[in-house]
Amino acid sequence: MYSGVVRASQRCPKCHGENLYVCENHQPDEDCSNLTHPFRVTAVQLSTEETGGKHGTSHRTHVGTYETWICAACGYTEWYAVDKEGLLERLAKIRNSGVRLVRPPAKPPYR
């Protein structure tokens, strides 16, 4: 199994290729077939006023986007969440936001 190293190393961990496509992911708009909008990491049922986010409406906030890194030689692909506003961290602190942070258990002190 390959770990997420494409973006950091800018090399494919599978074939060591150096030619990579980086795609900002968009999806078709629900209301108009000629429009697209960013593929969001999540949408929460909290207004942009409540979350401090810049994208969404008075009823919900759209959080982050995805970018995809694809090796031009072999097609190996990695997806990355991009959260320029830092909303995931903020939402993890709001109860019932639908976003939570999972941390490893604390290690006992070394003796």
C-alpha positions, 0 to 999 in steps of 0.5 A: 500500500502506498501512503499519501506522499505524492503532493509532498514529494511530487513523485509517484510512489508507485512508478516514481513518475515525475509528471503529475496532473493536479485537478481542482475538482468541480461538479455539475450544478444542480440547477444549470447544466452549463455551470459547475461548482467546487466539489466540497469536502462537506456541507454543514447545516450551520449558517456561514454566520454561525461558522465564520465561513465564506462559502454557503448560505444563511442555512448552511456552510460549504467546507473546503474543496478537494484536489486530485493528484494523478500520475501521468505515467501510471494513473496512480491517484491521491485525493487531498482535502483543502481547507484554506479557511480552517473550518474543519478545526473550528467545526470540530469544536461545535457540537452537532456540526457533523465534523469531529476530530479523532485523536490517538489515545494519549501515551503513558509517560515514559519511566 
